[in-house]
Every structure is written in structure tokens, then in C-alpha cells.
Amino acid sequence: MRKRDILTLAFLSIGLVTTVAQPVKTKTIDEGGTGMFKAIAVKEATMADFVVYRPKDLLHAHARCGALPLLLFGNGGCSNTSVGYERMLSEVASHGYIVVAIGEMRDSLNERPIGQTESSELMHGLELMLQLNDTKGTDYYHIIDTTQIAAAGHSCGGAQVLFHAADPRLKTYLILNAGMGDMEMAGASRASLPRLHAPILYVVGGPSDVAYTNAQKDFDRISHVPVCLADHPASGHGGTYGEKYGGDYGRMVIDWLDWQLKDKKENATQFLCGDTPKGYDGWTVKAKNFIDFNNTRSLWIENGDRQIYGVLNRPIGTEGRMPIAIVSHGFNGTHHFAQDYFGPLAELGFMTYAFDFPCGSVNSRSDSNTMNMSILDEQSDLRAIVNYFRNQPYVDPNRIVLIGESQGGLVSALTAAQKNKEVSQLVLIYPALCIPDNWNKRYPQIEDIPDTTRLWNVPMGRRFFEELRGLDAFRTMKKFQKPVLIVQGDADHVVLMEDSRRAVKTYKDARLHVIPGAGHGFKPKERAEAMELIKSFLTGNQ
């Protein structure tokens, strides 16, 4: 911890918060913006290396809107000044946001030499702001909605955002005139993309923008979370940040934040129109992996005292009882990973339910405490979901399909065996049937199991591994007598092909399709191939 931060905490601990929290300097930009609240830029005593853009009267803003969402901002060049973006950031603040931007306040760009910052500064600013939010006597005490936090950055600042892609506190990302492509910057690379867990917006300035190609590559590669790319060819790499109120970029950032953090669903049409957004002359947008909000609804299902969050997709204009596919995500996944299934299955007349296993991911909306992850609990949750839909008047109880990926494949296979009468078909995508054997070999004696095991930096408790002892997945699976489809790549280094071949021999009616060159997690073309196989399987054409 920095010496200045230690002194700050010492002051806070002895109650000198009114002195510590007083703004050192304030600044008004563009008359405070066009939003409901006049905004100011503030240098806080405890946040000297940051600028806070915020409504001038926080209590009034809080009274009108409730707790305010928070936006973190990284600057172009990973620099230590946000002065080049202050017109946009002040405008955002005037619409009821608190913005924390890297870099000490300055009146002009050339006021002092410009330096670079580490990517860690983005979250350092968040931690300092959350301290103020929790400290009585500060202007920010209980003003911030700590469940609605976004991160945005321009150019190298966008890479700083992607460096923190896995941070579960982030609910959305805005990558402005930036993209990783095949490069590395600020500690981020294309390897950062799979760590994304929330909707992401890319904004670029046409082919003359040096980030244009990289952003396009990122858009093509992201297949597991909603992603949108907005292009304004006239703006280039510099965007419209220097225009009054931040120009079109300022308006687009606010439209996105209002949709993602304030649930203004009417803004969705601006990003999902597939053409020119209304009021944005010269712009084009494209999007993928989004749930069509007109066809879907959030649906919580109870399993005793466990609450399971999910999203139910139903094709438009359908009535009566319909078949349903229940999609189980893999280790540390969420319902977002199942969105690729919605469109193709809707074409077949299927509803799809995608959900978050409680404790199944650090990003689970059901329960994110992965120390309580349990294969047995996940089976129980999936059984509860099957039971729920069997009793719904809009579901055909004779056509309930389970689809599971990786660990979700193991859970789906075990649950289908337990619900043989209720489940009509089973689809396993690179199923992790090896989980019991692998972990029992790693911990041959129960006393070998530590209190905490970290897998891909996800903490797991003893119970997960204790329950695997004595679990014979293949002996259980064979109780399922209905049709089974297994899809796996021959370059999968996580799940052995031998296990899938063994599963085909175990089941009464099963087929295995191998995708050449595919690993554990399919690329877009491989996923499209798998989806065609699933559609043929469900329609009886395979």
C-alpha cells in the first residue's frame, strides 16, 4: 500500500473524515453538462491521483435517482491525465453517474509533463472510491450503487480495462478506439477476452482508426458474452472527445450505460438495430450474443432455500405447450455461455432456459461463493429445474431436453439418469466426465484434500472433492435409456476423447461427433457446426 494511502486510512480510522474528504479543487466543464444534474470535476484529498466527475449536488442526485452507478476510466496512452476526455466524462456525470478517471486534475494538457500509469490504477481508484462510499462524513457516504460498476477506456486505456476483464464487480465494459487483436498492451492481450463476463461495447473511428482492425478481430472472437461494435468512420482514432459534451461519443457512452446500468431497455434498439442508430448520422452498429429482450424474461427457480437465476427464451408468436431445452454451463461459467443456443433452438420451436448454478461461478447471479461448489448440489438444482418446467402449462412435458457443456455435461448426464422418465434427449458438449477420476487420483486419500483448492484461480472447498469419492459417473449414466448426442474436438486437452468414446458404449442409444482441430471451448465456426448437429439430432434427422 502507498504511504499516502496508509495515512488516509489512519485519518479515517480516528474519525477525521470531514477534513480528509473535503475537495482540494473543483472544476466546471461545459457549464456542467446537459443532464438532469449539473456536474463538476473534483480533486479529492484522499484520491490525489484521480479526478472524480460527479453531480455537484450528490444528495439531490441520490434523492432523485437513488444510488448512483460508477464508471472507471482509463486514458489514451495509459496516461496520467483525463483532461482530453473531461468534456465527455463531465457530461456522463451530469446524467447521474460518478466517474473516477485516472490522473491528477490539471487545467490544461501542458500544465505539467505527462506520464504513464499501470493498469492496476484503474482498480486502485475503485477501491479508494468504495472507501469513501463506506465512510460516514464524506460526500459519497452510501451514494454509490456498488452493484452497478462499469469500466471504460480510450486506446491504451481500453487495454487497461481488458486487463481487469475477470473482475466480478464490473457489470459492463466500454472499449473506445481500442482492441487487442493479436497484440499485447498494458498487460492485456487476446487471452483477456475469454475472461469477459458481461456485455461489452467497442467504439471505433473507421479504417483510419489504428484500433479498427483489432476491435474487429475482438468482436469476431468474442462468443460467450454480448458484444456490440459501433463505428463512426469520420471520427478516426481521436473520437469526438474534444467536442462540447463529448460529441457523439459522449451520447453513445451514456446510451450504453443507461441501458446496461439503469435498465433503460428502450436504448437497446440503438445497439441492436444492425444499421444506423437513431440520431447518429454516419454511424453503423453490429451486435451478437445478445438475448432478444422481446423474447426473453428473467426467471428465478427455487430449490429449497437455494435461488437459481436464469433466462427463459421463447419464440415470438408461439402459443400452447412447447418443447424446452435446459442448458447447463461449465466450470466457472454463467447463463451467458448459453445464448448461442437461443436463436437456433427457437427456429426449431424450442424454448431455452439458461441459468447460473449457485456457487458454480465467481460471476453467478444465483450465488458466487465457489467455496460451496458441489456436483451433488448442481444435480439437485438441475432436477429442481426439470421438475419446475414439467409442471408449467406452456411446456410439453414429453420433450424436455438437457444440454450440458464441460462440467455442466457431467451434471446433465448424471441428472438425466436420475430423471430418465422426464428427460427426452441429452446433448453433451465436450463433457467433463473425467472429473471424479481426475480429482480422486490427485487426492488419493481424503486427508490429502486441502481446505481450499484453486482451479484456474477459482477457489473451491473440501466438500467438492469429498463428494467425488465413490462417484462412478459411468455406472450412473447408463441408466439413461433415451437418445444421446456427444460433440467434442479432437484437440481437447482438458477432457479426454477416450471418455466420450466410453460414454457412447455405455449408453443404449448414443452417437459421438468429433470436430477436427477443436479444443475445449469451440471457436465460432466449430460452434456453428455443433449447433447444426444439435438441430439435426433434436429433429430426428441424425
Beta strands, then each sheet from edge to edge (+ up, - down):
strand 1: 23-27
strand 2: 39-44
strand 3: 50-55
strand 4: 68-74
strand 5: 98-102
strand 6: 144-154
strand 7: 170-176
strand 8: 200-204
strand 9: 227-231
strand 10: 284-288
strand 11: 296-303
strand 12: 306-313
strand 13: 322-328
strand 14: 351-355
strand 15: 395-405
strand 16: 425-429
strand 17: 452-455
strand 18: 458-461
strand 19: 484-489
strand 20: 510-515
sheet 1: 1+ 2- 3+ 5- 4- 6- 7- 8- 9- 10+
sheet 2: 11+ 12- 14+ 13+ 15+ 16+ 19+ 20+
sheet 3: 17+ 18-
end
